[in-house]
Amino acid sequence: MSLPAAPDVTLLFGPLLLGVLLNTMLYGVMIVQAFLYYSRYKGDRSWFRYLVLYLVIVETANWVCDVGLIYEPLIVRYGTPEALKTSPILLRADGVLTVLISTPIQLFIAWRIQVVNRSYVLPVIIFVLAVISFGGGLATTVVVTLHPDFANFADFHVEIITWLISSTLCDVVLTASLVYSLWTRKTNVISTDGYINKIIRLTIQTGFVTAAAALLDVVLFLTLPATSFNFMFDFPLSKLYTNALISTLNARPWQEHVSQHEAPNALFEESNMGQASLQGQTSFALTPRIRTSQGAHQSYMSYPQPPKFKLDIESAV
């Protein structure tokens, strides 16, 4: 007598496992990014450093939960009907841990935009969308906790859509507004514009990745409700946010890499500015040395502040 065929769990546990692997790889990248940040930028504002520390702690909890949620059905409950029916216990924390990471990052970038633009319109829009996204993520955790069976997941449309669509819109708005703000503040000074272009490219890349991941998450959830393909993008989503923020912080020049003959960077360098910033705005006095044929420094050149460039040195972190 032949044994009954084992159920095919490929579409259930396969995407879950791939999502956990992506989360783990991005966690390693984040640890390296955080190490570089704390090694290089020891003089940053205290709350910048505390924010990064907070993200590392919550991301670690998120990673532990993701590893645990795939370990439970594949090892602890392996071969039992319960593993195919009820979702892992630690999966219930996914929504709230993700928004505990994404929301502070979105609010931080909203603050940057407010500093750059001196306007509260776009930051308020981003704040509202981020809060709605946070509420959706929290609601998702609540409904998954109350109804943990896999069969119930298809009924969570309102919570999932609220969370991920508002997060996607928030990422699009903050990326577009930050890019526009930086683009309109170019100075026609090569050293400064080079850093502005670098931050613009990084902002577009990271903003697009997080928005695309959130959008793919909700699209796969709605179009393939009988599978877990959406978790391939859901599990690494928080790591994409954290890596985006810390990589932006690390994109700033740091003291060991600033040549004494290089024009100071008006975006980031406070200690090397020719003039101290006045009332939160950077006075753009550049003083590169001129070397004579004998190799001695003899004079300085001063460049007046371009009339359109008024940008807080902390604004494009």
Disulfide bonds with the S-S distance in Angstrom:
none
